[in-house]
Amino acid sequence: MCSDSQGARMDGPRTKVELFAAIRRDARMEKLSIRELSRRYGVHRRLVREALTSPWPTARKPMPPRSSVLDPYKHLIDSILRADLDAPRKQRHTAKRVFDRLVDEHGMENVSYGRVRDYIRRRKPEIWVEEGRGPPAVFIPQTHRPG
């Protein structure tokens, strides 16, 4: 059989807000100590104290942005895409050709083709807009008179 402290942990709250509510409820109803609440819910005493002082958990810190393995090659890809703006349609680089050029000419080894393809798919329309060659803004607001 499960002891009471393990049973509460297995069937206990699912989210941190529910955990805080359960800790506050047990502290109020059963008059449990911080140490006992910590044991019952399997959390640090610091978290129990936080739950007793505030009904809402503190927001999580945002993760710092991670660098991509593609970062050293982004300026090269952008320059290839910018050069393709003036090339005839049939002579523009495909994602495969850009990938092959990066491998052959610049020694790129640790970046996959899919990562390059996804970057090109996202970046190509942005470059067209930056160079003023994007789709024209043809939104015409319509007004309808009542009646």
Secondary structure, DSSP 8 states (H G I E B T S, - for coil): ---HHHHHHHSS-SSHHHHHHHHHHHHHHS---HHHHHHHHT--HHHHHHHHH-SS------------TTGGGHHHHHHHHHHTTSS-GGGS--HHHHHHHHHHHH---S--HHHHHHHHHHHHHHHHHHTT-S-------------
